[in-house]
Structure formats: structure tokens, C-alpha cells
Amino acid sequence: MRQASLATLLSLFLACAPPQASDLTSGIDAVFADLDRPGSPGASVSVIRDGEILYSRGYGYAQIEHGVPVTPRTVFHVASVSKQFTAMAVTMLAAEGALSLDDPVQAHLGFVPEFEYPVTVRQMIHHTSGIRDQWQLLGISGWRLDDVITTEQILRLMSRQRELNFEPGSEYLYSNMGYTLLAQTAEAVSGMSFAEFTASRIFRPLGMERTHFHDDHEHMVPDRAYSYAPVPTEEESEEEESRAEARAEYTKSVLSYANAGATSLFTTADDLARWLDNFRHETIGGPRVMEMMKTRGILNSGDTIPYAHGLGIGEHRGLQTIGHGGADAGFRTQVNWYPEANVGVVVLTNAANGNPGGRARRVAEVVLAGSFPEDEEEEDPSSPAADAAPPPPDAATLAGYAGSYYSSEVDALYHLEATEDGLVAHHIRHGNIAFEPRSRDEFVTDRWFMREVRFERAPGGAVTGMRVGGGRVRNLLFVKLARPLPR
């Protein structure tokens, strides 16, 4: 029995033992082989286990124009990976008694309007607040996401809102605006700028020396990466464009954000690996805060959502994962912590087709070979058949939609025109937007910020306005003006 027991323990040890250095290098390098070539944007990867960085390397180029390669010291904009640090800041302040997660946001930010329902700090953390998303509101208003977008501009937009997407706590719907407000809450409560609070309380204590919240687009950052997108060919489908494959040509994907909280963390893969290891040693925050960070949101119905404090709680082949991804301009990022194995994986890319989520999982499978309790389940490739297109509205119906529409919440004006090809909206910055009918008084468009449009009518049948949304904004009201304005 003793020999059998020892043999069993030995087999388990060998299965869970880290791979040899040569196997680790060749296995991870294979994951990034398509980016490891001249003229390609690249990636930075870092793997940490039990507090030791096992692997750290860069592939491809941080700045293609200047031939600057990606290295472990390359600084990336990591987009929504930022959110866990914003949540950490607020959670630390709550644990210290400086605020309550159940405080209404207006208790700390007086510019936030009083809505029909109160919105709490906790609901903003869990994306259950109903607050509309800032990027989509900006898009509807006429902004481009490569404009310079400051915190002040976002907060002015927030102060104009009069409605929520839904009753707070009733649904989960991702809201970047909520995380911008959380950063402002941390500032209001701490008396420090958000960038300085996070630097002094999180980054410097963890040795994250090349990390900061980038709230000034003119701030020069040494060794930073710029972002790129592949130039699509006419034959490629959207699915093919999203694949991370070798490309001959890329175009610059400009990012000039000057706001922080929902995004704008500048950091390196190694620095993020040090942060992930805090889930093991809990030096920053301590056990109480780190347990709160992993606590998922609960809806009014009692259902638990998979989102915790700026973190998604998931699973990879039977092992729990704690992590988050990010996407802004051409930056694509992913961080995953495997608590049962004390392993963290960070993948940062500056290619819009970089697929960091898939690559991070493949890296983990190299590092944790033999440690997964379950095989990966294959996804069902089947998809429901598309509904048949409805018949187009007749000329008289189209004419009833024509006119000028204004929203005071985003200070935006659209002119609608009935043409031979159907209904078309005109905006001074966005140009023409074709409205495709879906059902009576309901249309869709091909613009990310205005996927759905629903017209409203007075009791007599006259069109009085349109509700715009789809995605992370719902039912934004545009009132039809009594007289059309000149374009």
C-alpha cells in the first residue's frame, strides 16, 4: 500500500510540475509566432507562478514606423483591464470606512443627476447601475473615438443625462461611464487625484514601477507602444478580419484619451503579473479587501452575475479564473489569474486582431499542462437562422419620419430624409446613416453607436420623436422638432 501510495503521489507531482524551461519557451513562442516578424505589431507576455516570473518576452513591434521592438519593458494602454484597479481603489476606501458601497453616487458626486431610482457605488462596480455607457453616448453625440476625450467632457455629458437604461439592480449591462464615476468617487473621498491615489496605494507598494493612469494625452511616456489595425481586403468577412494571422499591411489606430477609471491604465506585462500575484499574498488590501474584490454582483431577483469588482469570474478547463480583457483602438489585452495553481498570465497586444484572450488561454495550457481537471468543451458552431427582412415602409410612412431630431442629453441633432432608397439620417460629423426597417417604427443601422432606432407617436399617429440605442445605451430620446432645420 505504501509503494502504491508513493507511486500515486509521484505521478500527481509529475503531472502538476512546471514544464522544463525549453518546453516552456518553445510552447509559448509558438503562440506568438505569427506576430514575431518584421513589420508586424506585437505582444508582450508575462507568466508568474508562486511569486516568481517564469516567462517574460516581447514579440513584434511597439512602433512599426520607427522599428521599435516590443520588450518586457514596453508600456501598453490596457483599456478595460484598468477597471480592476478602479474597483480596488474604491473597495479599499470602503474597507477603511471612508465610504459605503451602498452609498448613492450623488452623496459623493453632486453633478450626477437624481434619477427616478437611486444608483449606488456597488451597482456601478458590478455594472448593474443602469447608467448609460460613455463611449456610445459620445458616438451618438457626434464624437469619434480617436478624438481627444477628457474626463471633464465625459462628466459634462453625465450631468445632462435624465434617464437610465433600466432600474438599478435589475440587469447586468456593462457601463464604462460607471467606472469613470468610480474614479471620481475615489478622488472625492480620498482628497487625492485618482492617478496619485492608485500610484501611492497600489502601484508603488507592489513594485509596479512602469504603471500609471494616463489622464493627460500630452504626457510623454518612454517605451510606449502604439496601436495598429490590419488593412482589410474586400474579400474578407468580419470574422476573418478578427483572426490573428500574419498581415502584410497595418494602419495606425489612434488613441488620445485623457480620462481614467474605465480605461487608460498604462503598464507593462511584468507589472501586471506582480498585481495578479497579489491575489495570492494579499499584501495590498489584505484578505478582507481581496475577498471583496472577488465577490460577484447579485441582482434584485437574487441571481448572481459572473462579474465581481472589475473582474470576471470564470473557468478554464475546470480551473477557476479571475480576470479581465480590454479593447481600445488597436490595443487588445487580457489578464488571468488561476487561484488553484497560483499562476497568472498576462498578454498585451497592440494589434486589433491580436486575440489576447485566446492566446492567454493557450499560454496557460503550456504552463499548466497536465493540471486541468477537464478537457475543453467544443463550442456549438450552429447559429439560429436570420429572420426574413420585413417589407419596406411605403412612401407615406417614410415621409412621416422625415424631419429634424434633437437630444438635449447629448446635445446632438440628426436630420432624417425619406429617399428612394429608404430612410437616411444625416449628422454633421457622421455623415449619412441608412436606416434599415426591422418592424413597424423600428429600424437598425450599421453604426456601432446607433444600432437600433424606434420611433414614437402621439395618440393621433404623428411621429413625435425617436429612441436611439442598442448595445450599452437604451432609449435615448430625440425629440422631433416642429420645423425641420436646414442641414
C-alpha positions in Angstrom: 0.0 0.0 0.0 2.9 2.3 0.9 4.5 1.8 -2.5 1.3 2.3 -4.4 0.6 5.5 -2.4 4.1 6.8 -3.2 3.7 6.0 -6.9 0.4 7.8 -7.0 1.8 10.9 -5.3 4.8 10.8 -7.7 2.5 10.6 -10.8 0.5 13.6 -9.5 3.6 15.6 -8.8 4.9 14.9 -12.3 1.6 15.9 -13.9 1.5 19.2 -12.0 5.2 20.0 -12.1 6.1 23.0 -14.2 7.3 22.2 -17.7 11.0 22.3 -18.4 12.4 25.7 -19.4 13.0 24.7 -23.0 9.5 23.3 -23.4 8.0 26.4 -21.8 9.9 28.7 -24.2 9.1 26.7 -27.3 5.5 26.3 -26.3 4.8 30.0 -25.5 6.9 31.2 -28.5 4.6 29.1 -30.8 1.6 31.0 -29.5 3.0 34.3 -30.8 4.9 33.1 -33.9 2.6 35.0 -36.3 3.5 38.3 -34.6 7.2 37.7 -34.3 8.2 39.1 -37.7 9.3 42.3 -39.3 6.7 45.0 -39.9 4.1 43.4 -37.5 2.6 44.9 -34.3 3.3 42.6 -31.4 2.6 41.4 -28.0 4.2 41.3 -24.5 3.6 38.2 -22.3 4.4 37.5 -18.7 3.7 34.4 -16.6 4.0 34.4 -12.8 3.8 31.3 -10.6 4.1 31.3 -6.8 5.5 34.8 -6.9 8.2 34.1 -9.4 8.1 35.4 -13.0 8.5 32.2 -15.1 8.5 33.8 -18.5 8.6 37.3 -19.9 9.1 38.3 -23.5 8.1 40.7 -26.3 7.2 39.9 -29.9 6.8 42.1 -32.9 7.0 45.9 -32.9 5.8 48.5 -30.4 6.2 51.2 -33.0 6.3 49.9 -36.5 7.2 53.2 -38.1 10.4 53.5 -36.1 11.3 49.9 -35.9 11.0 49.8 -32.1 10.5 46.2 -30.9 8.2 45.1 -28.1 10.2 44.1 -25.0 9.2 43.2 -21.4 9.6 46.9 -20.6 7.2 48.1 -23.3 4.3 50.2 -21.9 0.9 49.4 -23.2 -2.5 51.1 -22.9 -4.5 48.2 -21.4 -8.1 49.5 -21.9 -10.7 47.8 -19.6 -8.1 45.8 -17.7 -7.9 49.2 -15.9 -11.3 48.6 -14.2 -10.0 46.2 -11.5 -7.7 48.9 -10.2 -10.5 51.4 -10.1 -12.6 48.9 -8.2 -9.7 48.2 -5.9 -9.3 51.9 -5.1 -13.0 52.2 -4.1 -13.1 48.9 -2.3 -10.0 49.9 -0.2 -11.7 53.1 0.7 -14.9 51.3 1.7 -12.9 48.8 3.9 -11.4 51.8 5.6 -14.8 53.3 6.3 -14.3 56.4 4.1 -17.4 55.4 2.1 -20.0 52.7 1.9 -20.5 50.6 -1.3 -24.2 51.2 -0.7 -23.9 55.0 -0.8 -25.8 56.7 -3.6 -23.4 58.1 -6.1 -24.8 61.6 -5.6 -23.5 61.5 -2.0 -20.0 61.9 -3.3 -20.6 63.4 -6.8 -23.1 66.3 -6.7 -23.1 66.7 -10.5 -24.8 63.3 -11.1 -28.5 63.9 -11.7 -31.2 62.5 -9.4 -32.8 59.7 -11.4 -36.1 58.0 -10.9 -34.2 55.3 -9.0 -31.1 55.7 -6.7 -27.8 54.4 -8.0 -25.2 53.0 -5.6 -21.5 52.7 -5.7 -21.8 48.9 -5.6 -24.1 48.9 -8.6 -21.6 50.9 -10.6 -18.9 48.4 -9.6 -21.0 45.4 -10.8 -22.4 47.2 -14.0 -25.9 46.9 -12.6 -26.5 50.6 -12.2 -28.3 51.3 -15.5 -26.1 54.2 -16.2 -25.6 54.6 -19.9 -22.2 53.9 -21.4 -20.0 57.0 -22.1 -18.4 55.8 -25.4 -21.8 55.1 -27.0 -23.2 58.4 -25.8 -20.2 60.2 -27.2 -20.7 58.4 -30.5 -24.3 59.3 -30.7 -23.4 62.9 -29.9 -21.1 63.0 -32.9 -17.7 62.3 -31.3 -15.1 59.9 -32.9 -13.3 57.7 -30.5 -9.9 58.9 -31.9 -10.8 62.5 -30.7 -9.2 63.8 -27.6 -11.7 62.9 -24.9 -11.2 64.3 -21.5 -12.6 63.5 -18.1 -14.3 66.9 -17.9 -16.1 66.3 -21.2 -17.4 62.9 -20.0 -18.6 64.4 -16.7 -20.4 67.2 -18.5 -22.1 64.5 -20.7 -23.1 62.6 -17.5 -24.6 65.7 -15.9 -27.0 66.1 -18.8 -28.5 62.6 -18.5 -32.1 62.3 -17.5 -32.8 58.6 -17.8 -31.2 55.3 -17.0 -31.1 52.2 -19.2 -33.1 50.2 -16.6 -34.0 50.1 -12.9 -30.7 49.7 -11.0 -30.0 46.2 -9.9 -32.5 44.6 -12.3 -29.9 43.8 -15.0 -26.2 43.5 -15.8 -25.1 45.7 -18.6 -21.5 46.9 -19.0 -21.1 50.7 -18.4 -17.8 52.5 -18.9 -19.4 55.6 -17.5 -20.0 53.9 -14.2 -16.2 53.3 -13.8 -15.3 56.9 -14.7 -17.7 57.9 -11.9 -16.0 55.4 -9.6 -12.6 57.0 -10.2 -14.2 60.4 -9.5 -15.6 59.0 -6.3 -12.2 57.8 -5.2 -10.9 61.3 -5.8 -13.7 63.0 -3.9 -13.3 60.7 -0.9 -9.5 60.5 -0.7 -8.8 64.1 -1.5 -6.1 63.0 -4.0 -6.1 62.8 -7.7 -7.1 59.3 -8.9 -3.7 58.8 -10.6 -1.8 59.7 -7.4 -4.1 57.6 -5.1 -3.6 54.5 -7.2 0.1 55.1 -7.5 0.7 55.6 -3.8 -1.7 52.9 -2.5 -1.4 50.2 -5.2 1.3 50.6 -7.8 4.4 51.7 -5.8 3.8 49.2 -2.9 3.6 46.3 -5.5 6.7 47.4 -7.3 4.7 48.4 -10.4 7.3 51.0 -11.4 6.2 51.5 -15.0 2.5 51.8 -14.3 0.3 54.9 -14.1 -3.2 56.1 -15.0 -2.8 58.2 -18.2 -5.2 61.1 -17.8 -3.2 63.5 -19.9 -2.9 62.8 -23.6 0.1 65.1 -24.0 2.1 63.3 -21.3 5.1 61.7 -23.0 5.7 58.0 -21.9 9.1 56.4 -22.7 9.0 52.9 -24.3 5.3 53.1 -25.1 3.5 51.0 -27.7 1.2 52.5 -30.3 -1.7 50.6 -31.7 -2.5 49.2 -35.2 -5.3 47.6 -37.1 -5.0 45.3 -40.1 -6.0 46.7 -43.5 -8.9 44.5 -44.6 -9.3 43.2 -48.1 -12.6 43.4 -49.9 -12.9 39.6 -49.9 -12.6 39.2 -46.1 -15.5 38.8 -43.8 -15.7 40.4 -40.4 -15.0 37.0 -38.8 -11.8 36.6 -40.9 -10.7 40.2 -40.1 -10.9 39.4 -36.4 -8.4 36.5 -36.7 -4.9 37.0 -35.5 -3.0 36.0 -38.6 0.1 37.3 -40.5 -0.6 40.5 -42.2 1.3 42.4 -44.9 -0.2 45.8 -44.1 -1.4 47.6 -41.0 -2.8 51.1 -40.4 -2.3 53.3 -37.3 -5.2 53.1 -34.8 -5.0 56.5 -33.0 -5.9 56.8 -29.3 -5.9 60.2 -27.5 -7.9 59.5 -24.3 -7.4 62.0 -21.4 -9.7 60.2 -19.0 -9.2 57.5 -16.4 -11.2 54.9 -14.4 -12.9 52.9 -17.1 -9.7 52.8 -19.1 -6.3 54.5 -19.6 -4.0 52.4 -17.4 -0.5 52.4 -18.9 1.5 49.4 -17.7 3.7 46.5 -18.7 3.1 42.8 -18.7 5.6 42.2 -15.8 3.9 44.9 -13.7 0.5 43.3 -14.2 1.9 39.9 -13.3 3.0 41.4 -10.0 -0.5 42.7 -9.5 -2.0 39.3 -10.2 0.2 37.7 -7.6 -1.4 40.0 -5.0 -4.4 37.6 -5.2 -2.0 35.0 -3.6 -0.2 37.0 -1.0 -2.8 39.8 -0.4 -0.2 42.3 0.7 -2.2 45.2 -0.7 -5.7 45.4 0.7 -5.3 42.4 2.9 -7.6 39.3 3.0 -10.8 41.3 3.6 -10.4 43.6 0.6 -9.2 40.8 -1.7 -12.2 38.7 -0.8 -14.5 41.7 -1.6 -12.7 42.1 -4.9 -13.7 38.5 -5.9 -17.4 38.9 -4.7 -19.8 38.8 -7.6 -22.8 41.0 -8.0 -26.3 40.0 -7.1 -29.4 41.3 -8.9 -32.6 42.3 -7.3 -34.0 39.0 -8.4 -31.4 37.2 -6.3 -29.5 35.9 -9.3 -25.7 36.1 -9.1 -23.8 37.6 -12.1 -20.3 36.5 -13.2 -18.8 40.0 -12.7 -17.1 40.9 -9.4 -15.1 44.1 -8.7 -13.7 44.9 -12.1 -13.1 41.2 -12.6 -14.8 38.4 -14.4 -15.0 35.1 -12.5 -14.9 32.2 -14.9 -13.4 28.8 -15.7 -10.8 27.3 -18.0 -11.0 23.5 -18.4 -12.1 23.0 -14.8 -9.8 25.6 -13.2 -11.3 28.8 -11.8 -10.1 32.0 -13.5 -10.2 35.6 -12.2 -9.5 38.1 -15.0 -10.5 40.8 -17.4 -9.9 41.8 -21.0 -9.6 45.2 -22.7 -10.0 46.7 -26.1 -9.4 50.3 -27.2 -8.3 51.5 -30.6 -5.9 48.7 -31.7 -4.9 47.6 -28.2 -6.2 44.2 -27.1 -5.3 42.9 -23.6 -6.0 40.1 -21.2 -5.0 39.2 -17.7 -6.0 35.9 -16.0 -5.3 34.6 -12.5 -5.6 30.8 -11.7 -6.0 30.8 -7.9 -5.8 27.0 -7.6 -2.4 26.9 -9.3 -1.1 30.3 -8.1 -0.5 31.2 -11.7 -1.0 34.5 -13.5 -0.9 35.0 -17.3 -0.7 38.5 -18.9 -1.0 39.1 -22.7 -0.8 42.6 -24.0 -1.1 43.3 -27.8 -1.1 46.4 -30.0 -2.9 44.7 -32.8 -6.7 44.9 -33.2 -6.7 41.3 -34.4 -4.3 40.3 -31.6 -6.8 37.9 -29.8 -5.2 38.1 -26.4 -8.0 36.1 -24.7 -7.3 33.1 -26.9 -3.5 33.5 -26.6 -3.7 33.8 -22.8 -5.6 30.5 -22.6 -3.0 28.8 -24.9 -0.2 30.1 -22.8 -1.9 28.8 -19.7 -2.2 25.4 -21.3 1.5 25.3 -21.9 2.3 26.4 -18.3 -0.4 24.2 -16.7 0.0 21.2 -18.9 -1.4 18.1 -17.1 -3.1 20.2 -14.4 -6.5 20.8 -15.9 -9.3 18.6 -14.4 -11.4 18.8 -17.6 -11.0 18.8 -21.3 -12.1 21.9 -23.2 -15.6 21.7 -24.4 -16.1 22.5 -28.1 -18.4 25.3 -28.9 -21.6 24.6 -30.8 -20.9 26.1 -34.3 -24.6 26.2 -35.1 -26.4 29.6 -35.1 -30.1 30.5 -35.4 -31.3 31.4 -38.9 -31.7 35.0 -39.6 -35.2 36.4 -39.6 -36.6 37.4 -43.0 -36.3 41.1 -43.8 -39.6 42.9 -43.3 -41.2 44.7 -46.3 -40.0 48.3 -46.6 -42.3 51.1 -45.4 -44.3 52.8 -48.0 -43.6 56.4 -49.2 -46.2 58.0 -47.0 -44.8 56.3 -43.8 -41.3 57.2 -44.7 -42.3 60.8 -45.2 -43.8 60.8 -41.7 -40.4 60.1 -40.2 -38.6 62.9 -42.1 -37.6 65.9 -40.1 -35.0 67.2 -37.5 -34.5 65.4 -34.2 -32.7 66.8 -31.2 -31.5 65.2 -27.9 -30.7 67.6 -25.0 -29.0 64.7 -23.2 -26.2 64.5 -25.8 -26.7 67.9 -27.4 -27.0 66.3 -30.8 -29.1 67.0 -33.9 -29.9 64.5 -36.7 -31.8 65.3 -39.9 -33.9 62.4 -41.4 -34.8 62.3 -45.0 -37.1 59.9 -47.0 -35.3 58.9 -50.2 -35.9 56.5 -53.0 -33.6 54.0 -51.2 -35.3 54.4 -47.8 -34.8 56.5 -44.7 -31.5 58.2 -44.2 -30.2 60.2 -41.2 -27.6 63.0 -41.6 -25.2 64.2 -39.0 -22.6 67.0 -39.3 -19.8 64.6 -38.3 -21.1 61.2 -39.0 -22.4 61.9 -42.5 -25.2 59.7 -43.9 -26.6 56.8 -41.9 -29.0 54.4 -43.6 -32.0 53.2 -41.5 -33.0 49.6 -42.4 -36.6 48.6 -41.4 -37.0 45.8 -38.8 -40.7 46.2 -38.0 -43.2 49.0 -37.8 -41.5 52.1 -36.4 -38.3 50.1 -35.7 -35.1 50.3 -37.7 -31.5 49.2 -37.4 -28.2 50.8 -38.7 -24.7 49.6 -39.3 -23.2 52.1 -36.9 -21.9 50.8 -33.6 -23.3 53.7 -31.6 -26.8 53.6 -33.1 -27.7 50.0 -33.7 -31.4 50.4 -33.0 -33.9 53.2 -33.6 -37.6 53.2 -32.5 -40.0 56.0 -33.4 -42.6 57.3 -31.0 -46.0 58.6 -32.0 -48.7 60.9 -30.5 -52.2 59.4 -29.9 -53.2 60.8 -33.3 -50.4 58.9 -35.0 -47.9 61.7 -35.8 -44.3 60.9 -35.2 -43.0 62.9 -32.1 -39.5 61.5 -31.6 -37.2 58.6 -31.8 -35.5 56.4 -29.2 -31.9 55.5 -30.1 -29.7 52.8 -28.6 -28.7 49.2 -28.9 -25.7 47.8 -27.1 -24.9 49.8 -23.9 -27.3 52.7 -24.4 -31.1 52.2 -24.4 -34.0 54.5 -25.3 -32.0 57.8 -25.6 -34.8 60.3 -26.6 -34.5 62.6 -29.6 -37.5 64.9 -29.9 -38.8 65.7 -33.4 -38.7 69.5 -33.9 -41.8 71.3 -35.0 -40.0 72.6 -38.1 -37.1 70.9 -39.9 -33.8 72.8 -39.6 -31.6 73.4 -42.6 -28.8 70.9 -43.0 
